[in-house]
């Protein structure tokens, strides 16, 4: 794990502002007094516009440098040596997590888990004794419903894509990067429940479930759950990259995407070879879900630290003129980036953190429901799918809000237009958005 160091960005910004000062001095005719030069050589509004444009260009250059610097932590600039290290660590973490997932249910509820989790390796036997698989509409109908909801949230992300006219040019690419990773998570959920719905609807006896095409379908259903760790980790990585300029010097934990890709692919390969296959196929989903805990805690950590730290980052300052109550406030925009704390609401941050841990209670609950209640499999599956509908929707809503908040910080810069005032009254600055 590595963290961002915000110090280079501050140095870059100070260098750019120094260069701006020198550029302004060289482009303005020489005068013995800077005040007389300002009032006599250039009209006030022309000088203001020129300075604003120069400042905007300087800040844009600073952001570009900052973006290049942050990309070097986890993008295509990763060196071969560090890339190999992240690959090895990701594979080892996947192996440890897989072993933990296979034994964890037996630590929570040993007796219920021993009666529920029976390895099959896709060779199902004794239907009704060991092998249990529900084929009612309550199971596959709610699966199809989940797929529709996840597709809807994916579409809302696509339909709200910004244009270069609404936000700064580099923000469009940043938004695309984050959206692609959120789409990967939501579409993975949709594919998983769709494959599960087809399996429950059409594979109605044990003979059909011992075929290669059922194994393919069920591997897709379970494999997309293990791949969700890849999507979650990449989302957290991208959020850490985009949150970092707003944290006021606090470094966010940064785990490169290569680690999460290796982790997700190795875990999915273990699933494909049948190590997550049980006589009750629903158990496969729970074992695959346990493997998500590293990426889930990473998402929670990024959201928590971003929420705690971004409140100290202020890019707009207000000075109060106590001598004149009629016109007391002059607001000066010091940068074209808007503070994240104005748009990232704590309610959605808490929703996001809660949503990535809410499925944990299902792990001990499933064997208890199966062994110690008189609920049918259809009832159990309907309850579980309703729970997933709530948690996955909360994830989608909170991630959509994070994406919107980051976009709002990248709106087109505002230009200060001075209004002529009398000598006795203070100047009032009207802020107008550039087209």
C-alpha positions, 0 to 999 in steps of 0.5 A: 500500500502506498499513499499520496504525498500532497507536498509536491502539488503545493510546491507546483502551485507556488511555482506556477503562481510565481511564474504568473507574477513574473509573466504579469510583470513582463507583459505590462509596460514598465512604470515607476509606480505599480499603482499608477501603471494599473490605473493609467496604462490599462482600463480596470476591467481589461486588466482584471480579465487578463489577470483572471485568464492568466490565473486560470491558465496557470491553475489548469497547468497546475492541475495537469501536473497534479494529475500526472503525478497522481497517475504515477501512483497506480496507472500505466506508469507503474514500473515493472518491478512494482507491478510484479510485486503487486501481482504477487501480493495480490495472488497471495492475498487471494489465496489467504482470503480463499482459505479464510472464506472456506472455514469462516462459516464453520467458526460462526455457526459450527453445527448449522454450517456442518449440516449446510456446507457440503462440497460438491465440485459440481457433482451433485448427488442425493437430491432432497437429502444433500442437494437442494435447489429451488426452482420456484418463481419466487427465486428466479423472479426476484433474481430477474427483478434485481437485474432490472434494478441494477441495469436501471442504475447503470443507465442513470450513470450513462444518461447523466454523462457531462460534456466539455461545456459543463465541466473542465475538459480533463474532468470528462476523462476523470468522470469516465474513469470512475463511471467505467469502474462503477458500471463494472460493479453494477453490471457484474451484479446484473449478470450474476443474478441473470445467470442465477435466474436462468439456472433456477428457472430452466434447470429443474432436476438434478440430472440437468444440473450435472451438465456442463452448461449448468456448470458454466451458468453457475460459474458465471453466477458465482464468478461475477460475485468474486469479480466484484472484489476487482470492481470495488477495489478499482472504484476505491482506488479511483476515488482515492485518486480523485479525492486526494486534491480535496483532503487538505494535506491528509494522505488517503490509502492508495492500493493500486488497481493491479493488486485488485485485478490480480486478487479478483482474477485469482479468486475467480479462477479458484471458483471456476475450478470448483472449490466454491461448489457445494451440494446446496448451490446457494452456499457457493454465493456466500463463500464467494461473498466472504472473499469481498471483505478486503475490497469492502473494507477498502471502500469503507476506509476511503469513504471515511477518510475522505469525509473526515479530511475534505472539510478542512479543504477550502478554496473559497474565502470570504472577508467581512467589512465590519465598517459598512453594514450595507455592503459587508461581504466580498467573496473572492474566488481563489481557484477554479476548483470548488471544495468537495465538502460543499457537495459530498454529503455525510448522509451518502457517505454513511450510506455507502459505508453501511452498504458495503458491510450490510451483507455480512450478517447474511453469512451466519444467518443463511445456515441458521435459516435453513437448519433452524426454521421451517422456511421454505427455500423459496421464502429464504431466497426471497428474503435474501434477494430483498436484502440484496436489493436494499444493499446494492441499491444503497451502493449504487445511490451512494456511488452515484452521489460521489461521482456527482460531487466530484463533477461539481468540483470540476465546473467551468471556472468563474470569472470576476467582473468588477462593477464601478463604485463610488469612492465611499462604497466598497467594490462589489464583485459579481461572479459570472460563469464562463461559457 
